[in-house]
Amino acid sequence: MTTKYKSLTQFDVIRRRAYARAKCQADFRFEDWNLKWTDFCKFWPSEEIWALRGTKAHCICLTRRDHTKPWDAKNCCLMNRGDILAINNRSKHGLPVDHIWVRARFLKDL
């Protein structure tokens, strides 16, 4: 092991693995990925916020505002999974979703 990796915490290792997996998933879906590691860390700065991730409706997920644009710091935000599902469902039926996006946390807000 080289000296530059000796200071990595377990949290850093978990975040790096999640970043790599998210990037690979975007590549698998043929989505452009321009989200840098430093920006990813700004979305998930602490273990307390990281612990809120998940697949249940109250859990926080990283998502894109506009799915036609790439994953990058300006297009990504943190939202509750339930809000993401509500936006997708309402969009399919042509219903307004702007009131839901108000609850999103963009990088400039963090």
C-alpha positions in Angstrom: 0.0 0.0 0.0 1.3 3.4 -0.9 1.5 6.3 1.6 -1.2 8.4 -0.1 -3.9 5.8 0.8 -3.0 5.2 4.4 -5.2 8.1 5.6 -8.4 6.7 4.0 -11.2 6.0 6.4 -13.7 3.2 6.0 -16.2 5.9 5.1 -13.9 7.1 2.2 -13.6 3.6 0.9 -17.4 3.1 1.0 -18.0 6.4 -0.8 -15.4 5.6 -3.5 -17.0 2.2 -4.1 -20.4 3.9 -4.4 -19.1 6.5 -6.8 -17.5 3.9 -9.0 -20.7 1.8 -9.0 -22.9 4.8 -9.8 -20.6 5.7 -12.7 -20.6 2.2 -14.0 -24.4 2.1 -13.8 -24.6 5.4 -15.8 -22.3 3.9 -18.4 -24.5 0.7 -18.5 -27.6 2.9 -19.1 -25.7 5.0 -21.8 -26.0 8.1 -19.7 -23.2 10.7 -19.7 -21.3 11.0 -16.5 -19.5 14.3 -15.7 -19.9 14.2 -11.9 -16.4 14.6 -10.4 -15.4 12.8 -7.3 -15.0 16.1 -5.4 -18.6 17.1 -6.3 -19.9 13.6 -5.2 -18.2 14.1 -1.8 -19.9 17.5 -1.5 -23.3 15.8 -1.9 -22.3 13.2 0.7 -20.0 15.1 3.1 -20.6 13.1 6.3 -21.5 9.7 7.6 -24.7 11.0 9.1 -26.0 12.1 5.7 -24.7 8.9 4.0 -26.7 6.9 6.5 -29.9 8.4 5.2 -29.4 6.8 1.8 -31.6 3.9 0.8 -34.5 2.6 -1.3 -37.4 3.4 1.0 -39.7 6.4 0.4 -38.1 8.5 3.2 -34.5 7.7 2.2 -32.3 10.2 0.3 -31.1 9.5 -3.2 -28.9 11.3 -5.7 -30.9 12.1 -8.9 -30.9 14.3 -11.9 -33.2 17.3 -12.5 -33.2 16.8 -16.3 -32.7 13.2 -17.4 -31.7 14.4 -20.9 -28.6 16.1 -19.5 -25.5 14.3 -18.0 -24.8 13.5 -14.4 -22.9 16.6 -13.2 -22.9 19.0 -10.3 -25.4 21.5 -11.9 -27.9 18.8 -12.8 -27.8 16.6 -9.8 -29.6 17.0 -6.4 -30.5 15.0 -3.3 -34.2 14.1 -2.8 -36.3 11.7 -0.9 -37.0 8.6 -2.8 -40.8 9.2 -2.4 -40.5 12.6 -4.1 -38.5 11.1 -7.0 -41.2 8.5 -7.5 -44.0 11.2 -7.2 -42.2 13.3 -9.9 -41.9 10.3 -12.2 -45.5 9.3 -11.7 -46.9 12.8 -12.1 -44.7 13.5 -15.2 -46.2 10.4 -16.9 -49.7 11.8 -16.5 -48.8 15.4 -17.5 -49.4 16.8 -14.0 -47.3 19.7 -12.6 -44.2 18.7 -10.5 -42.6 22.1 -9.8 -43.9 22.1 -6.2 -42.0 18.9 -5.5 -38.7 20.1 -6.9 -38.7 22.9 -4.2 -37.7 20.2 -1.7 -34.7 19.1 -3.7 -31.2 20.0 -2.3 -28.9 21.1 -5.1 -25.1 21.4 -4.6 -25.4 25.2 -4.3 -27.8 24.8 -1.4 -25.6 22.4 0.6 
